[in-house]
């Protein structure tokens, strides 16, 4: 049977404790022009369910195929739905919304994964896991994965993901994985493209779900690959960064702010570096770093606030500090910094006027004063922005 998803089906409905007679497994397979392999995938998946006595279904999400993929999948015994919006994530979101099983097993339609592995995924979920990942990296068959993906792309992105989110997952982009249906509201998945794979792991880790993994084989694919090495790699990297304001904004911003402050302090104190004393040009460079750093930190704070209040992110550090800091604290800090800068500038102007408006001899203090005025304004108005975002809080 073939059906078409509506726009509302993209979001998963609320899940409750499944009834006893509910299907145990829904094997969800996204499909885009896979007529060379889809029939064998469906039959292999169905054979595994029958052989193991697992009540389940094979659900194929046709993602706008222009060949006979949908008809072949239906003939092989799959339930086929159609998601017209292209994208790996869109296909899975539609499949998850239509699935009837307690557990959702994900696999590609190109014969790269062995559907006989399904019972192992189900066993882990039955044992209490929320998300179960396959790990291909030690069992990649000859010709199954391009050299660039195997030794550069996938390892680098997986390690970077673990650096940012500490998931412990070795192969974060494996296409064969399984998730409990009642965990979907917690995951709140939204990505439309290939970054959907990273989003699932990141949100599971942030929600402290039970993530497990075990080795599986990865076989050469049948048909034409839909992956774009650099485009899809960039989409994954971009997703990792935008979901981590701490590493994207706060750490680089603080580093720039501190370095700028050290440079300005060294110039004002006349400290020699590398055998010479640095003056106005170094002072300007330090000022630039400090101002940029302060601006980036405020952007990071806004991003972190937005993530907590609007995206339901969890952040223990943020929760601790938001109970201690108020708008007034930020206004006082920004005002104090700005007034100090104004006072320095006023002192220089008064001194200059007292000297008959001759040569300006306190250029370094002018730079310091101007820097403090700008940073003070950033803190002052940035505090208002954080307060505006905080109107969302319960």
Buried (B, 14 or more C-beta within 10 A) or exposed (E): EBEEBEEEBBBBEEBEEBEEEEBBBBBBBBBBBBBBBBBBBBBBBBEBBEEEEBEBBBBBBBBBBEBEBBBBBBEBBBBBBBBEBEBBBBBBBBBBBBBBBBBBBBBBBBBBBBBBBBBEBBEBBEEEBBBBBBBBBEEBEEEBBEEEBBEEBBBEBBEBBBEBBEBEBBBBBBBBBBBBBBBBBBBEBEBBBBBBBBBBBBBBBBBEBBBBBEBBBBBEBBBEEBEEEEEBBEBBBEBBBEBBBBBBBBBBBBBBBEBBBBBBEBBBEEEEEEEEEBEEEBBBBBBBBBBBBBBBBBBBBBBBBBBBBEEEBEBEEBEEEBEEEEEEEBBBBBBBBBEBBBEBBEBBBEEBEEEEEEEEEBBBBBBBBBBBBBBBBBBBEBBEBBBEBBEEEE
